[in-house]
Amino acid sequence: MLPQPAHALLLSLMIGCGGTTPEDTATLPPADTAPADTDDTDDTGDAPSAFTGELRVDLQPGEWPNEIALGEDIVVAVLARNGFEPADITDAEVRLWNAEETIELAPTGSAGLQDVDGDGLDDHLFQFSYDAAMFSGSGPIRVKVGEYTAEDHFVDDTRLAFVYPELLGPYAVGTTSFDWEDTSRPDTRTAALEYRRLPIQIWYPADLPADAQPSAHYLRRDESILIANYLGIYTTYFDYLFSHAHLNAPVSTAQDKWPVLVFSHGYGVQLPNQTAFVQNAASHGFIVVGLQHTYSTAYTMFQDGTLATTYINPASDTAGTQDMWTADLRFVLDQIEVLDTDDARFAGRLDLDRMGAFGYSFGGSTTSELCRTDDRILAGLNVDGTFYGDDTPGFEQAFMLINAANNFEDDNRAPVLNAMNGTTYNLSIPDARHQNFNDYALQDEYISALTGGGHGLSIGSVDSRLAYEIVHTYIAAFFGQHVTGESAALLSEDSPWPEAEFEVWNP
């Protein structure tokens, strides 16, 4: 039986809900299991020199998540895309590997040409025999065509898998990652870092073929192993989590420019722990730039494999930590301007005149401080966080609070709320608790089934998927009205859900 996840340890590191402070934590040692590899080509790569365009693959086309039945043959589609024509690829050029590249399979033959992703182009399917050593479990599989690699993920049919609830917005979602370095802020905490460096993940509306299947996993494999070791659970725990994002997909052309949101996560947890927030906002037509605040959790891993394992205890200097996070967000806003100028995917696609910010827990508090100090933000939203920043002067932006039970007993809130000069909204879910607003609540049954019992999470009695619907519908309405200028009737009436209470406070 699995050991019970050390969520209590994780939760002790979280700060943001009134009265919650982490225990003092020294620099953490490396995990006892090293990353499998540091190759972050994920599911894309350049096509072999004999071809042109971009190599992409789809494991088990037509199935989501990519379920593999024990003993049955495996199908891999090499996709035609961006001028890449896979019809002439031969069996000799294709190989299937596990993530560690210790097991190699050659195809048993071509399974013919078929348009598996609905883009009107014929993809080339290859069939492979089942290999128990490679396919028992779950995780990434690498497909090599010549010397280049693409990647997809699978789950075998004997395992539990968690798929995020369906996106609530009309757009498919793409995602991509960067490391951004702020050379104005030296960093002496980690030997490998000269300046403050932040992992960045962006979610955005994407143009995709009708049948395209999501390709991005919850966490990179090497990062997920580190986090699982820290939590004391199976190193494959995060392999069973499937988001709806498509890695490195093209930005949607449905609009010339897209409004922008920045997102700040909760203290003590990884940015992907708030995947529901960011991918849903992107599905409603926003480019969402999320950052991992370095030193805010057990491990911060960068794209080149560099690890920062120093943990800063915010309880010892809450205001200073808040200032550091706020400076992170302002730097990200600066970099968004650079992204709109220089990046091949995003240049000219970001509407810098329509930007908002939101955050969960400590990230929610940081969002309010960003609004107070940076007028590039038109609207801000705090999901179940107290306020640790200054309470004066008040800010002009529209603001929304989303709360679990009893959050208005937090003495830090009143001064900030009283100083606000813009329209303020309050959404409360009395039967929710702090963890209902991050991804662990959605994974509740999955975690319990894996652990064989309790999970130690602070989750209220409200149905997690109903809370998901309520929260993300209000988030979309709020930013739609106050960032994109689309009037939302939801914001001018009582909550249509009896499980939620909604108020509007006008200045």
Secondary structure as GFF3:
##gff-version 3
##sequence-region A 1 507
A	DSSP	alpha_helix	7	12	.	.	.	ID=ss1
A	DSSP	beta_strand	44	46	.	.	.	ID=ss2
A	DSSP	beta_strand	54	59	.	.	.	ID=ss3
A	DSSP	beta_strand	67	68	.	.	.	ID=ss4
A	DSSP	beta_strand	74	78	.	.	.	ID=ss5
A	DSSP	three_ten_helix	91	93	.	.	.	ID=ss6
A	DSSP	beta_strand	94	98	.	.	.	ID=ss7
A	DSSP	beta_strand	104	105	.	.	.	ID=ss8
A	DSSP	beta_strand	109	114	.	.	.	ID=ss9
A	DSSP	beta_strand	123	128	.	.	.	ID=ss10
A	DSSP	alpha_helix	132	135	.	.	.	ID=ss11
A	DSSP	beta_strand	138	145	.	.	.	ID=ss12
A	DSSP	beta_strand	148	156	.	.	.	ID=ss13
A	DSSP	beta_strand	162	163	.	.	.	ID=ss14
A	DSSP	beta_strand	172	186	.	.	.	ID=ss15
A	DSSP	beta_strand	195	206	.	.	.	ID=ss16
A	DSSP	alpha_helix	221	231	.	.	.	ID=ss17
A	DSSP	three_ten_helix	237	240	.	.	.	ID=ss18
A	DSSP	beta_strand	241	242	.	.	.	ID=ss19
A	DSSP	beta_strand	245	247	.	.	.	ID=ss20
A	DSSP	beta_strand	258	264	.	.	.	ID=ss21
A	DSSP	three_ten_helix	271	274	.	.	.	ID=ss22
A	DSSP	alpha_helix	275	283	.	.	.	ID=ss23
A	DSSP	beta_strand	287	291	.	.	.	ID=ss24
A	DSSP	beta_strand	300	301	.	.	.	ID=ss25
A	DSSP	beta_strand	307	308	.	.	.	ID=ss26
A	DSSP	three_ten_helix	314	316	.	.	.	ID=ss27
A	DSSP	alpha_helix	318	342	.	.	.	ID=ss28
A	DSSP	beta_strand	350	360	.	.	.	ID=ss29
A	DSSP	alpha_helix	362	373	.	.	.	ID=ss30
A	DSSP	beta_strand	379	383	.	.	.	ID=ss31
A	DSSP	beta_strand	398	403	.	.	.	ID=ss32
A	DSSP	three_ten_helix	407	409	.	.	.	ID=ss33
A	DSSP	alpha_helix	413	419	.	.	.	ID=ss34
A	DSSP	beta_strand	424	428	.	.	.	ID=ss35
A	DSSP	three_ten_helix	434	437	.	.	.	ID=ss36
A	DSSP	alpha_helix	439	442	.	.	.	ID=ss37
A	DSSP	alpha_helix	444	451	.	.	.	ID=ss38
A	DSSP	alpha_helix	464	482	.	.	.	ID=ss39
A	DSSP	three_ten_helix	489	492	.	.	.	ID=ss40
A	DSSP	beta_strand	501	505	.	.	.	ID=ss41
###
